[in-house]
């Protein structure tokens, strides 16, 4: 058997044993394949635009979940990281002439720095006090943006001289979608690692975590920086895709949207907020506008109201989020080996322990 | 049974073919015009109503003639949601261009969104006629990179520079009144919201007005959304100012009007207050907005041209309120119709070439575009109108009925203009 065939067989076995055994993983694989192959089905610029923005916001929402969902450090000003990266990337690109592949990481680095700057003073605070303190930071930066109009173009934003993400819409799509998948996977791996376990511990009981010898301040600061890094990458992608850096990227609406997406999908999962964006954003920006408009123009104009109703209904019946609810309905955890099994199995797929009905 | 199924199938196919043929026969050729604005808000509603009135009239009159073909105007409502999220405006513009396949875009209000929509429209070389933002940066781009930005035109309002000029003209008129009626030297306080569009006006006021004998005692800059300006107005009162020049576009204009009247600030108010252009201003200020003066594009009883009254009546019939400058979509559509018919083509470049030659008398005045594709302001062109709240009604007070404007040229005034009045509490305080 050739090496290629051996690899193929190994991958197939992996798919069979690790992916197809759980509906959630199967659906995830199908969604990834669908998104990667989508331009073969349609290259409608507006549809690709909606999917690119959905991918960027999915990274952004997941980065909020990494900080607030996992460590419990509720951040009401997450747009700060996004906005810092947006303006850093735009200014470096427009004024210094650096290309997007350099300005996006540099924008993310600036967002990490912002995470550090916010984290240091805010870590003295907890709960509601922390949430409201974080709320203030993007508003402060917004004030700086307005106060330096010669540099930042003030309220008008920077609308010209920013290089595009790629030469064509399809090329931009193939940057944004794989970025979302890779960064989502990295975030998920972080939360699945020892660091993620410590993040969990901090959220559940910080005093106990500290009593166990964990330097919780360092880990919380790490969470702020990591969250800033991923939100920053999203901000960099956003500014080069839209070729526009506007003060709206620092406004409360964006911070709250990240929270709504995360809560809708399911907090402390990474994939929940990403799925939340991938469902809600195209739904409100494309399906409602395009198809509902044909049915009723007035109805389509109420997209924010419809958005709010959908979120409220989901949270009413699925208080832990849509994806978490679906996962709980389709999967159960083995009491002995803690592995996930499909809900209709009676015995664990690995240790054959009896699964609770 | 077989014959029944065959018969039904035949009937179905025949009806489908007939329907298809019928539809094809009925469908007139269309020019799609996307009207983009915040459709949930008054501005967007005025965009839409202005365009709807014009489209209905043009279509009823036969449509637009291009060669041997007659085209009807099909309006597409494009909700930009720009007051809440400027990003939504670019998405909406792109959807209109790529999905709805609009031939022309017109509208927008918020400068941040209008600048972003301008880029989207220029990317696809789609004509974009602004009817809402006065930001000069948009027209500067036409001068900087003509080939890219030539598809952009501004119909209403006139740009920031012209707004500043008109503002100073109104200030001059009120300063003259202060001098003759109060026998005082004009002392002016500038109250401008903290925004990009007011920067040039504030700078020019400080540089130019003192040379005209008007002392500028200070500049106060509240936020555009401020709900309380009593501190600023108390400071203005203490400064000894007998005039206030406003540059307000946000809701602060309502807070200002209410506090100015309630505190009886002894300074005549003149300038730009977009909130005072709305019919609901006096109600919104609890009745304290009387004597507030602002520049405007339309005034209810002022006939700027012979077309104004009919448009005004039709608009008020439909909306129950006086049109704002966002309803400039009405004139924009007629300007577009004329340009397409002159070009005898639907090619964007051909239409642009004819739009540049526009010399059209509309409801707001005579429209001629500058080299930067900005509507020209001044005597003989679009002038706007100064309006003042008098006894709960918005009256046109400028260009003055005495023919004193412009100085040194043929005078300009309109039917329906009434004299400007100083607020009685200002007269009582200073005399």
HADDOCK unambig.tbl for C-alpha pairs under 7 A between the chains (distance, minus, plus):
assign (segid A and resid 45 and name CA) (segid B and resid 98 and name CA) 6.78 0.50 0.50
assign (segid A and resid 46 and name CA) (segid B and resid 94 and name CA) 6.44 0.50 0.50
assign (segid A and resid 46 and name CA) (segid B and resid 95 and name CA) 5.63 0.50 0.50
assign (segid A and resid 46 and name CA) (segid B and resid 98 and name CA) 6.45 0.50 0.50
assign (segid A and resid 46 and name CA) (segid B and resid 99 and name CA) 6.91 0.50 0.50
assign (segid A and resid 154 and name CA) (segid B and resid 196 and name CA) 6.75 0.50 0.50
assign (segid A and resid 155 and name CA) (segid B and resid 112 and name CA) 6.66 0.50 0.50
assign (segid A and resid 155 and name CA) (segid B and resid 195 and name CA) 6.94 0.50 0.50
assign (segid A and resid 155 and name CA) (segid B and resid 196 and name CA) 6.56 0.50 0.50
assign (segid A and resid 156 and name CA) (segid B and resid 111 and name CA) 6.35 0.50 0.50
assign (segid A and resid 156 and name CA) (segid B and resid 112 and name CA) 4.26 0.50 0.50
assign (segid A and resid 157 and name CA) (segid B and resid 112 and name CA) 6.45 0.50 0.50
assign (segid A and resid 159 and name CA) (segid B and resid 115 and name CA) 6.68 0.50 0.50
assign (segid A and resid 159 and name CA) (segid B and resid 116 and name CA) 6.03 0.50 0.50
assign (segid A and resid 248 and name CA) (segid B and resid 85 and name CA) 6.62 0.50 0.50
assign (segid A and resid 248 and name CA) (segid B and resid 86 and name CA) 6.99 0.50 0.50
assign (segid A and resid 301 and name CA) (segid B and resid 79 and name CA) 6.97 0.50 0.50
